[in-house]
Amino acid sequence: MMVKFEDSIYYQSCLHTLRLPFGIFYLCDDYIVSEVYQNVSFGTEEADVLIDAATAYYKSIDDLRSRFYIANRINKYSVKPVAWLSYKHLKPLLSGYCVVDQTRIGILNALLESKFVPVNFKSVKSLGEAVEWSKSAKKAS
C-alpha cells in the first residue's frame, strides 16, 4: 500500500510544504517529495511553477543542486515525458529523480519516463526505498 509522505516516518525531515494547484510538495534537506493530485497532466508549466516556488524557499536555484526529487505517486496522474526534453538544463541542478509506484502500469510508465530524464534515475516500490536510495546516491557522489 502506498503511504503518503505526511503519514510516513520521513515526514519529520520536512522543512516546508508547498501546496500548489496541482499537488503537494515537501521540501526537505536532501530531497523534495511530490504528491501530484489525481488526474493532473504534469508537464513543463507545472514544473516551472514548482521550480520557482522551491527556489524561493531554498533561496537560490543553486541550492537545488544537491537535492533529489522523489515522485511519490500515491495518486494516478499523467506525466508528459517529452517535457523532460525542455529540462535538460536541470541536469546540473538535481542530483537524481526517483519514482515511487507499486502498480505494474506505474512501473512501466516510469521505465518510459527514464528514457527522457537527464539525471540519475531510479524506480522503486516504496517511499523508504526512495529515501534510502537518495541517501546512498548522495554519499556516492
DSSP file with accessible surface (Angstrom, degrees, kcal/mol):
  #  RESIDUE AA STRUCTURE BP1 BP2  ACC     N-H-->O    O-->H-N    N-H-->O    O-->H-N    TCO  KAPPA ALPHA  PHI   PSI    X-CA   Y-CA   Z-CA
    1    1 A M              0   0  195      0, 0.0     2,-0.2     0, 0.0     0, 0.0   0.000 360.0 360.0 360.0 133.6    0.0    0.0    0.0
    2    2 A M        -     0   0   43     72,-0.1     2,-0.4    71,-0.1   124,-0.1  -0.492 360.0-146.4 -71.9 138.8    1.3    3.4   -0.9
    3    3 A V        -     0   0   69     -2,-0.2     2,-0.1     2,-0.0     5,-0.1  -0.896  11.9-123.6-111.5 132.9    2.0    5.7    2.0
    4    4 A K    >   -     0   0   98     -2,-0.4     3,-1.2     1,-0.1     4,-0.3  -0.463  24.5-122.5 -67.5 146.1    1.5    9.5    2.0
    5    5 A F  G >  S+     0   0    0      1,-0.3     3,-1.9     2,-0.2     6,-0.4   0.907 111.9  55.9 -57.9 -43.2    4.7   11.4    2.9
    6    6 A E  G 3  S+     0   0   72      1,-0.3    -1,-0.3     4,-0.1    -2,-0.0   0.709 107.8  50.2 -67.4 -16.0    3.0   13.1    5.8
    7    7 A D  G <  S+     0   0  114     -3,-1.2    -1,-0.3     4,-0.0    -2,-0.2   0.341  99.1  90.0 -97.8   4.4    2.0    9.7    7.2
    8    8 A S  S X  S-     0   0   21     -3,-1.9     3,-1.2    -4,-0.3     4,-0.3  -0.549  87.6-114.4-100.0 167.2    5.5    8.3    7.0
    9    9 A I  G >  S+     0   0  125      1,-0.2     3,-0.6    -2,-0.2     4,-0.1   0.670 113.3  66.0 -70.0 -15.2    8.4    8.3    9.4
   10   10 A Y  G >  S+     0   0   47      1,-0.2     3,-2.2    -5,-0.1    -1,-0.2   0.615  74.4  87.4 -83.2 -11.9   10.2   10.6    6.9
   11   11 A Y  G X  S+     0   0   91     -3,-1.2     3,-2.4    -6,-0.4    -1,-0.2   0.817  74.1  71.1 -58.9 -29.2    7.8   13.5    7.4
   12   12 A Q  G <  S+     0   0  177     -3,-0.6    -1,-0.3     1,-0.3    -2,-0.1   0.725  90.7  61.2 -61.5 -17.6    9.9   14.7   10.3
   13   13 A S  G <  S+     0   0   39     -3,-2.2    16,-0.6    -4,-0.1     2,-0.3   0.519  78.1 117.0 -86.0  -2.6   12.6   15.7    7.8
   14   14 A C  E <   +A   28   0A  27     -3,-2.4    14,-0.2    -4,-0.2     3,-0.1  -0.482  37.2 178.1 -72.4 126.3   10.2   18.1    6.1
   15   15 A L  E     -     0   0A  74     12,-3.1     2,-0.3     1,-0.4    13,-0.2   0.769  69.2  -1.3 -92.7 -33.5   11.3   21.7    6.3
   16   16 A H  E     -A   27   0A  76     11,-1.6    11,-3.2     2,-0.0     2,-0.5  -0.982  61.1-139.4-159.8 145.0    8.5   23.3    4.3
   17   17 A T  E     -A   26   0A  35     -2,-0.3     2,-0.5     9,-0.2     9,-0.2  -0.945  10.9-158.5-114.3 128.7    5.3   22.2    2.5
   18   18 A L  E     -A   25   0A  18      7,-3.4     7,-2.8    -2,-0.5     2,-0.7  -0.938   1.8-164.8-103.3 123.1    4.2   23.7   -0.8
   19   19 A R  E     +A   24   0A 149     -2,-0.5     5,-0.2     5,-0.2    -2,-0.0  -0.913  20.0 173.8-108.0 102.6    0.5   23.4   -1.7
   20   20 A L  E >   -A   23   0A  26      3,-2.7     3,-1.4    -2,-0.7    -2,-0.0  -0.639  47.5-101.0-106.2 164.3    0.2   24.1   -5.3
   21   21 A P  T 3  S+     0   0  121      0, 0.0     3,-0.1     0, 0.0    -1,-0.0   0.729 122.0  39.4 -59.1 -18.4   -2.9   23.8   -7.6
   22   22 A F  T 3  S-     0   0   18      1,-0.3    15,-2.3    24,-0.1     2,-0.3   0.404 125.8 -31.0-115.1   1.3   -1.6   20.5   -9.0
   23   23 A G  E <   -AB  20  36A   0     -3,-1.4    -3,-2.7    13,-0.3     2,-0.4  -0.967  60.1 -84.2 167.8 177.1   -0.1   18.8   -5.9
   24   24 A I  E     -AB  19  35A  22     11,-2.2    11,-2.4    -2,-0.3     2,-0.4  -0.926  35.2-166.2-111.0 136.5    1.7   18.9   -2.6
   25   25 A F  E     -AB  18  34A   0     -7,-2.8    -7,-3.4    -2,-0.4     2,-0.6  -0.988   8.1-153.6-130.5 127.0    5.4   19.2   -2.4
   26   26 A Y  E     -AB  17  33A   1      7,-2.9     7,-2.3    -2,-0.4     2,-0.6  -0.897   9.8-153.0-104.9 116.4    7.5   18.5    0.7
   27   27 A L  E     +AB  16  32A   0    -11,-3.2   -12,-3.1    -2,-0.6   -11,-1.6  -0.809  23.5 169.2 -94.3 121.2   10.8   20.4    0.8
   28   28 A C  E     -A   14   0A   1      3,-2.1   -14,-0.2    -2,-0.6   -15,-0.0  -0.660  47.8 -96.4-121.8 175.8   13.5   18.6    2.9
   29   29 A D  S    S+     0   0   97    -16,-0.6     3,-0.1    -2,-0.2   -15,-0.1   0.927 119.4  16.8 -60.0 -47.6   17.2   19.0    3.4
   30   30 A D  S    S+     0   0   55      1,-0.1    38,-1.8   -17,-0.1     2,-0.3   0.545 128.8  19.6-107.8 -10.9   18.3   16.3    0.9
   31   31 A Y  E     - c   0  68A  11     36,-0.3    -3,-2.1     2,-0.0     2,-0.4  -0.979  57.0-131.9-155.6 163.0   15.2   15.8   -1.3
   32   32 A I  E     -Bc  27  69A   6     36,-2.8    38,-3.5    -2,-0.3     2,-0.5  -0.991  22.3-155.0-118.8 128.3   11.8   17.1   -2.5
   33   33 A V  E     -Bc  26  70A   0     -7,-2.3    -7,-2.9    -2,-0.4     2,-0.4  -0.918   9.1-160.7-106.8 128.4    8.9   14.7   -2.3
   34   34 A S  E     -Bc  25  71A   0     36,-3.0    38,-2.3    -2,-0.5     2,-0.3  -0.858  16.6-177.3-108.2 143.4    6.0   15.3   -4.7
   35   35 A E  E     -B   24   0A   8    -11,-2.4   -11,-2.2    -2,-0.4     2,-0.1  -0.801  20.3-160.6-134.2  88.1    2.4   14.0   -4.4
   36   36 A V  E     -B   23   0A   1     -2,-0.3    39,-0.3   -13,-0.2   -13,-0.3  -0.450  24.4-104.8 -71.8 142.9    0.7   15.2   -7.5
   37   37 A Y    >   -     0   0   86    -15,-2.3     3,-1.5     1,-0.1    -1,-0.1  -0.256  45.2 -79.4 -69.0 156.9   -3.1   15.3   -7.4
   38   38 A Q  T 3  S+     0   0   98      1,-0.2    39,-0.2    39,-0.1    -1,-0.1  -0.208 110.8   7.9 -53.3 137.1   -5.3   12.8   -9.1
   39   39 A N  T 3  S+     0   0  137     37,-3.1    -1,-0.2     1,-0.2     2,-0.2   0.547  88.7 144.0  67.6  12.4   -5.9   13.3  -12.9
   40   40 A V    <   -     0   0   25     -3,-1.5    38,-2.8    36,-0.2     2,-0.7  -0.552  47.0-141.7 -77.0 145.9   -3.3   16.1  -13.3
   41   41 A S  E     -f   78   0B  50     -2,-0.2     2,-0.5    36,-0.2    38,-0.2  -0.924  23.4-154.3-106.6 102.3   -1.3   16.2  -16.5
   42   42 A F  E     +f   79   0B  26     36,-3.3    38,-2.6    -2,-0.7     2,-0.2  -0.688  32.7 132.9 -88.9 121.7    2.1   17.2  -15.2
   43   43 A G     >  -     0   0    3     -2,-0.5     4,-2.4    36,-0.2     5,-0.2  -0.610  68.3 -51.5-143.4-154.1    4.4   19.0  -17.7
   44   44 A T  H  > S+     0   0   48      1,-0.2     4,-2.6     2,-0.2     5,-0.2   0.851 125.6  55.9 -65.4 -35.6    6.6   22.0  -18.2
   45   45 A E  H  > S+     0   0  144      2,-0.2     4,-1.8     1,-0.2    -1,-0.2   0.940 112.4  42.6 -62.8 -45.0    4.1   24.6  -16.9
   46   46 A E  H  > S+     0   0   35      1,-0.2     4,-2.5     2,-0.2    -2,-0.2   0.909 113.4  52.6 -66.5 -41.6    3.7   22.7  -13.6
   47   47 A A  H  X S+     0   0   15     -4,-2.4     4,-3.0     1,-0.2     5,-0.2   0.904 107.0  52.9 -62.0 -39.6    7.4   22.1  -13.3
   48   48 A D  H  X S+     0   0   79     -4,-2.6     4,-2.4     2,-0.2    -1,-0.2   0.920 109.6  48.1 -61.6 -43.6    8.2   25.8  -13.9
   49   49 A V  H  X S+     0   0   66     -4,-1.8     4,-2.4     2,-0.2    -2,-0.2   0.932 113.9  47.4 -62.8 -44.2    5.8   26.8  -11.0
   50   50 A L  H  X S+     0   0   12     -4,-2.5     4,-3.1     2,-0.2     5,-0.3   0.933 111.2  50.0 -63.3 -46.3    7.4   24.2   -8.7
   51   51 A I  H  X S+     0   0   25     -4,-3.0     4,-2.7     1,-0.2     5,-0.2   0.933 112.1  48.4 -60.1 -43.3   10.9   25.2   -9.6
   52   52 A D  H  X S+     0   0  113     -4,-2.4     4,-2.1    -5,-0.2    -1,-0.2   0.927 114.4  45.3 -62.5 -44.5   10.1   28.9   -8.9
   53   53 A A  H  X S+     0   0   24     -4,-2.4     4,-1.7     2,-0.2    -2,-0.2   0.911 115.4  46.3 -67.8 -42.0    8.4   28.0   -5.6
   54   54 A A  H  X S+     0   0    2     -4,-3.1     4,-3.1     2,-0.2     5,-0.2   0.909 112.0  51.3 -67.3 -39.9   11.2   25.7   -4.4
   55   55 A T  H  X S+     0   0   30     -4,-2.7     4,-1.1    -5,-0.3    -2,-0.2   0.903 107.0  53.9 -63.5 -40.1   13.8   28.2   -5.5
   56   56 A A  H  < S+     0   0   71     -4,-2.1    -1,-0.2    -5,-0.2    -2,-0.2   0.901 114.0  42.4 -61.2 -39.0   12.1   30.9   -3.5
   57   57 A Y  H  < S+     0   0   78     -4,-1.7    -2,-0.2     1,-0.2    -1,-0.2   0.951 117.1  43.7 -72.4 -50.1   12.2   28.7   -0.4
   58   58 A Y  H  < S-     0   0   12     -4,-3.1    -1,-0.2    -5,-0.1    -2,-0.2   0.524 109.5-124.8 -75.6  -5.7   15.7   27.4   -0.8
   59   59 A K  S  < S+     0   0  173     -4,-1.1     2,-0.3    -5,-0.2    -4,-0.1  -0.011  79.1  27.4  89.6 -29.5   16.8   31.0   -1.6
   60   60 A S  S >  S-     0   0   42     -6,-0.2     3,-1.2     1,-0.1     4,-0.3  -0.988  74.7-117.7-157.8 156.2   18.5   30.2   -5.0
   61   61 A I  G >  S+     0   0   64     -2,-0.3     3,-1.6     1,-0.3     4,-0.4   0.827 113.1  65.4 -64.8 -26.9   18.3   27.7   -7.8
   62   62 A D  G >  S+     0   0   86      1,-0.3     3,-1.3     2,-0.2    -1,-0.3   0.798  89.7  66.6 -64.4 -26.3   21.9   26.7   -7.0
   63   63 A D  G <  S+     0   0   69     -3,-1.2     3,-0.4     1,-0.3    -1,-0.3   0.653  90.5  63.8 -70.2 -13.9   20.5   25.4   -3.7
   64   64 A L  G X  S+     0   0    7     -3,-1.6     3,-2.2    -4,-0.3    31,-0.4   0.692  78.2  93.0 -77.0 -17.7   18.6   22.7   -5.6
   65   65 A R  T <  S+     0   0  122     -3,-1.3    -1,-0.2    -4,-0.4    -2,-0.1   0.801  87.2  39.9 -50.0 -40.8   21.9   21.2   -6.8
   66   66 A S  T 3  S+     0   0   50     -3,-0.4    -1,-0.3    -4,-0.3     2,-0.3   0.385  97.5 101.5 -95.9   8.8   22.3   18.6   -4.1
   67   67 A R    <   -     0   0   30     -3,-2.2    28,-2.7    26,-0.5    29,-0.7  -0.632  58.9-142.7 -99.4 152.1   18.7   17.6   -3.8
   68   68 A F  E     -cd  31  96A   2    -38,-1.8   -36,-2.8    -2,-0.3     2,-0.6  -0.812  14.1-134.7-105.1 148.3   16.9   14.5   -5.1
   69   69 A Y  E     -cd  32  97A  21     27,-2.7    29,-3.0    -2,-0.3     2,-0.6  -0.922  18.3-167.3-106.1 122.9   13.3   14.6   -6.5
   70   70 A I  E     -cd  33  98A   0    -38,-3.5   -36,-3.0    -2,-0.6     2,-1.0  -0.955   8.5-156.6-113.8 115.4   11.1   11.8   -5.3
   71   71 A A  E     -cd  34  99A   0     27,-3.3    29,-3.0    -2,-0.6     2,-1.2  -0.809   7.2-165.3 -91.2  98.8    7.8   11.4   -7.1
   72   72 A N  E     - d   0 100A   1    -38,-2.3     2,-2.2    -2,-1.0     3,-0.3  -0.741   7.5-159.5 -86.4  95.6    5.6    9.6   -4.6
   73   73 A R        +     0   0   15     27,-1.9    29,-0.2    -2,-1.2   -38,-0.1  -0.397  38.9 142.7 -85.3  68.4    2.8    8.5   -6.9
   74   74 A I        +     0   0   36     -2,-2.2     2,-0.3    27,-0.1    -1,-0.2   0.688  68.1  50.4 -77.0 -20.2    0.0    7.9   -4.4
   75   75 A N  S    S-     0   0   45     -3,-0.3     2,-0.6   -39,-0.3   -39,-0.1  -0.845  92.2-110.3-115.0 157.2   -2.5    9.3   -7.0
   76   76 A K        +     0   0   89     -2,-0.3   -37,-3.1     2,-0.0     2,-0.3  -0.765  55.9 139.2 -89.7 120.9   -3.0    8.4  -10.6
   77   77 A Y        -     0   0   37     -2,-0.6     2,-0.4   -39,-0.2   -36,-0.2  -0.934  46.0-108.3-149.3 170.5   -1.9   11.3  -12.9
   78   78 A S  E     -f   41   0B  60    -38,-2.8   -36,-3.3    -2,-0.3     2,-0.4  -0.833  17.8-154.8-112.2 148.1    0.0   11.6  -16.2
   79   79 A V  E     -f   42   0B  30     -2,-0.4   -36,-0.2   -38,-0.2     3,-0.1  -0.958  18.2-134.1-115.7 135.9    3.5   12.9  -16.8
   80   80 A K    >   -     0   0   97    -38,-2.6     3,-2.0    -2,-0.4     4,-0.4  -0.761  21.0-167.7 -88.6  94.9    4.4   14.3  -20.2
   81   81 A P  G >  S+     0   0   29      0, 0.0     3,-1.8     0, 0.0     4,-0.3   0.852  83.2  60.1 -57.0 -35.2    7.8   12.5  -20.6
   82   82 A V  G >  S+     0   0   89      1,-0.3     3,-1.6     2,-0.2     4,-0.5   0.721  86.7  76.8 -67.8 -16.4    8.8   14.7  -23.6
   83   83 A A  G X  S+     0   0   15     -3,-2.0     3,-1.4     1,-0.3     4,-0.4   0.821  82.4  68.6 -59.9 -27.5    8.5   17.7  -21.2
   84   84 A W  G X  S+     0   0   29     -3,-1.8     3,-1.3    -4,-0.4    -1,-0.3   0.783  85.4  68.1 -62.1 -25.8   11.9   16.4  -19.8
   85   85 A L  G X  S+     0   0   88     -3,-1.6     3,-0.7    -4,-0.3    -1,-0.3   0.835  97.6  52.5 -62.8 -29.2   13.4   17.5  -23.2
   86   86 A S  G <  S+     0   0   76     -3,-1.4     3,-0.3    -4,-0.5    -1,-0.3   0.603 106.8  56.2 -77.1 -12.9   12.8   21.1  -22.2
   87   87 A Y  G X   +     0   0   12     -3,-1.3     3,-2.2    -4,-0.4     4,-0.3   0.023  59.1 120.0-113.8  29.3   14.5   20.5  -18.9
   88   88 A K  G X  S+     0   0  136     -3,-0.7     3,-1.6     1,-0.3    -1,-0.2   0.822  71.2  68.8 -61.1 -25.2   18.0   19.2  -19.9
   89   89 A H  G 3  S+     0   0  107     -3,-0.3    -1,-0.3     1,-0.3     4,-0.2   0.650  84.4  71.9 -68.1 -11.7   19.3   22.3  -18.0
   90   90 A L  G X> S+     0   0   13     -3,-2.2     3,-2.1     1,-0.2     4,-1.9   0.690  70.9  91.2 -75.8 -15.8   18.2   20.6  -14.8
   91   91 A K  T <4 S+     0   0  137     -3,-1.6     3,-0.2    -4,-0.3    -1,-0.2   0.893  91.9  39.1 -49.4 -47.2   21.0   18.0  -15.1
   92   92 A P  T 34 S+     0   0   80      0, 0.0    -1,-0.3     0, 0.0    -2,-0.1   0.583 116.6  54.6 -80.2  -2.4   23.4   20.2  -13.1
   93   93 A L  T <4 S+     0   0   17     -3,-2.1   -26,-0.5    -4,-0.2     2,-0.4   0.698 103.7  48.7-104.6 -22.6   20.6   21.3  -10.6
   94   94 A L     <  -     0   0   21     -4,-1.9    26,-0.2    -3,-0.2   -26,-0.2  -0.964  61.9-152.7-119.0 140.4   19.1   18.0   -9.4
   95   95 A S  S    S-     0   0   36    -28,-2.7    25,-0.5    -2,-0.4     2,-0.3   0.779  73.2 -27.6 -79.1 -28.2   21.2   15.1   -8.1
   96   96 A G  E     -d   68   0A   0    -29,-0.7   -27,-2.7    23,-0.1     2,-0.4  -0.983  49.0-128.2-177.0 169.5   18.6   12.5   -9.1
   97   97 A Y  E     -de  69 121A   9     23,-2.9    25,-1.9    -2,-0.3     2,-0.4  -0.999  21.7-173.6-137.3 127.3   15.0   11.6   -9.7
   98   98 A C  E     -de  70 122A   0    -29,-3.0   -27,-3.3    -2,-0.4     2,-0.5  -0.985  10.7-153.6-129.1 133.6   13.1    8.7   -8.2
   99   99 A V  E     -de  71 123A   0     23,-2.4    25,-3.0    -2,-0.4     2,-0.6  -0.913   5.1-159.5-106.7 129.5    9.6    7.4   -8.9
  100  100 A V  E     +de  72 124A   1    -29,-3.0   -27,-1.9    -2,-0.5     2,-0.3  -0.942  33.5 136.9-108.7 114.7    7.7    5.5   -6.2
  101  101 A D        -     0   0    8     23,-2.2    25,-0.1    -2,-0.6   -27,-0.1  -0.943  35.2-167.8-157.9 137.6    4.9    3.4   -7.6
  102  102 A Q        +     0   0   78     -2,-0.3     2,-0.2   -29,-0.2    23,-0.1   0.541  60.5  98.9-102.8 -10.3    3.7   -0.2   -6.9
  103  103 A T  S  > S-     0   0   50      1,-0.1     4,-2.3     4,-0.0     5,-0.2  -0.478  75.1-128.2 -83.7 150.8    1.4   -0.7   -9.8
  104  104 A R  H  > S+     0   0  193      1,-0.2     4,-2.2     2,-0.2     5,-0.2   0.929 112.0  47.0 -59.8 -46.3    2.5   -2.6  -12.9
  105  105 A I  H  > S+     0   0  112      1,-0.2     4,-2.6     2,-0.2    -1,-0.2   0.892 110.4  53.1 -65.6 -37.6    1.4    0.2  -15.2
  106  106 A G  H  > S+     0   0    2      2,-0.2     4,-2.2     1,-0.2    -1,-0.2   0.896 108.9  49.1 -63.3 -39.9    3.2    2.8  -13.0
  107  107 A I  H  X S+     0   0   55     -4,-2.3     4,-1.9     2,-0.2    -2,-0.2   0.915 112.0  48.6 -66.6 -40.9    6.4    0.8  -13.2
  108  108 A L  H  X S+     0   0   81     -4,-2.2     4,-2.0     2,-0.2    -2,-0.2   0.911 111.0  50.5 -65.0 -41.3    6.1    0.6  -17.0
  109  109 A N  H  X S+     0   0   85     -4,-2.6     4,-2.9     1,-0.2    -2,-0.2   0.898 108.4  52.6 -62.8 -39.6    5.4    4.3  -17.2
  110  110 A A  H  X S+     0   0    0     -4,-2.2     4,-2.4     2,-0.2    -1,-0.2   0.888 105.9  54.5 -64.1 -36.9    8.5    5.0  -15.0
  111  111 A L  H  X S+     0   0   98     -4,-1.9     4,-0.7     2,-0.2    -2,-0.2   0.937 111.0  44.8 -62.1 -43.7   10.6    2.9  -17.4
  112  112 A L  H >< S+     0   0   91     -4,-2.0     3,-1.3     1,-0.2     4,-0.4   0.943 112.6  51.5 -63.2 -46.5    9.4    5.1  -20.3
  113  113 A E  H >X S+     0   0    4     -4,-2.9     3,-2.1     1,-0.3     4,-1.2   0.869  98.8  65.8 -59.9 -36.0   10.0    8.3  -18.4
  114  114 A S  H 3< S+     0   0   31     -4,-2.4    -1,-0.3     1,-0.3    -2,-0.2   0.767  90.6  65.2 -60.1 -25.0   13.5    7.2  -17.5
  115  115 A K  T << S+     0   0  151     -3,-1.3    -1,-0.3    -4,-0.7    -2,-0.2   0.709 110.3  36.6 -69.2 -20.0   14.4    7.4  -21.2
  116  116 A F  T <4 S+     0   0   60     -3,-2.1    -1,-0.2    -4,-0.4    -2,-0.2   0.587  88.8 103.6-107.3 -17.9   13.8   11.2  -21.0
  117  117 A V     <  -     0   0   16     -4,-1.2     4,-0.1     1,-0.1   -20,-0.1  -0.575  56.3-155.5 -75.9 124.8   15.1   12.1  -17.6
  118  118 A P        +     0   0   25      0, 0.0     2,-0.3     0, 0.0    -1,-0.1   0.297  69.2  61.4 -85.7  10.8   18.5   13.8  -17.8
  119  119 A V  S    S-     0   0   18      1,-0.1   -23,-0.1   -27,-0.0   -24,-0.1  -0.797 105.5 -58.0-127.9 173.5   19.7   12.9  -14.3
  120  120 A N        -     0   0   85    -25,-0.5   -23,-2.9    -2,-0.3     2,-0.4  -0.270  63.5-161.3 -50.4 126.9   20.3    9.8  -12.2
  121  121 A F  E     +e   97   0A  44    -25,-0.2     2,-0.3    -4,-0.1   -23,-0.2  -0.932  18.8 172.3-125.6 142.7   17.0    7.9  -12.2
  122  122 A K  E     -e   98   0A  92    -25,-1.9   -23,-2.4    -2,-0.4     2,-0.5  -0.996  16.7-155.2-146.6 142.5   15.6    5.1  -10.1
  123  123 A S  E     +e   99   0A  43     -2,-0.3     2,-0.3   -25,-0.2   -23,-0.2  -0.983  25.5 167.4-118.3 127.4   12.2    3.4   -9.9
  124  124 A V  E     -e  100   0A   7    -25,-3.0   -23,-2.2    -2,-0.5     3,-0.0  -0.844  39.6-130.2-134.3 172.0   11.2    1.8   -6.5
  125  125 A K  S    S+     0   0  118     -2,-0.3     2,-0.3   -25,-0.2   -25,-0.1   0.460  84.6  41.6-105.5  -3.4    8.1    0.4   -4.8
  126  126 A S  S  > S-     0   0   42      1,-0.1     4,-1.8   -25,-0.1     5,-0.1  -0.992  71.7-125.4-145.3 154.5    8.2    2.3   -1.5
  127  127 A L  H  > S+     0   0   12     -2,-0.3     4,-2.6     1,-0.2     5,-0.2   0.891 112.6  57.4 -61.1 -39.7    8.9    5.7   -0.1
  128  128 A G  H  > S+     0   0   17      1,-0.2     4,-2.6     2,-0.2    -1,-0.2   0.906 105.0  50.3 -59.4 -43.1   11.5    4.1    2.2
  129  129 A E  H  > S+     0   0   96      1,-0.2     4,-2.5     2,-0.2    -1,-0.2   0.892 110.5  50.7 -61.3 -40.7   13.4    2.7   -0.7
  130  130 A A  H  X S+     0   0    0     -4,-1.8     4,-2.4     2,-0.2    -2,-0.2   0.929 111.7  45.8 -64.4 -46.0   13.4    6.1   -2.4
  131  131 A V  H  X S+     0   0    0     -4,-2.6     4,-2.2     2,-0.2    -2,-0.2   0.932 114.4  48.3 -64.1 -44.4   14.7    7.9    0.7
  132  132 A E  H  X S+     0   0   97     -4,-2.6     4,-2.6    -5,-0.2     5,-0.2   0.896 110.7  51.6 -63.6 -39.9   17.4    5.3    1.2
  133  133 A W  H  X S+     0   0   35     -4,-2.5     4,-3.0    -5,-0.2     5,-0.3   0.930 108.7  50.8 -61.8 -43.8   18.4    5.5   -2.4
  134  134 A S  H  X S+     0   0    1     -4,-2.4     4,-2.0     1,-0.2    -2,-0.2   0.902 111.6  48.4 -63.1 -37.5   18.7    9.3   -2.2
  135  135 A K  H  X S+     0   0   90     -4,-2.2     4,-2.0     2,-0.2    -2,-0.2   0.938 115.0  43.2 -67.1 -44.8   20.9    8.9    0.8
  136  136 A S  H  X S+     0   0   65     -4,-2.6     4,-1.9     1,-0.2    -2,-0.2   0.893 114.2  50.6 -70.3 -37.4   23.2    6.3   -0.7
  137  137 A A  H  X S+     0   0   14     -4,-3.0     4,-1.1    -5,-0.2    -1,-0.2   0.885 109.2  52.1 -67.2 -35.4   23.4    8.1   -4.0
  138  138 A K  H  < S+     0   0   70     -4,-2.0     3,-0.4    -5,-0.3    -2,-0.2   0.914 109.5  49.0 -66.7 -41.8   24.3   11.3   -2.2
  139  139 A K  H  < S+     0   0  180     -4,-2.0    -1,-0.2     1,-0.2    -2,-0.2   0.865 109.9  52.7 -63.2 -35.9   27.2    9.5   -0.4
  140  140 A A  H  <        0   0   90     -4,-1.9    -1,-0.2    -5,-0.1    -2,-0.2   0.720 360.0 360.0 -73.8 -21.8   28.4    8.1   -3.7
  141  141 A S     <        0   0  119     -4,-1.1    -3,-0.0    -3,-0.4   -46,-0.0  -0.220 360.0 360.0 -89.5 360.0   28.6   11.4   -5.4
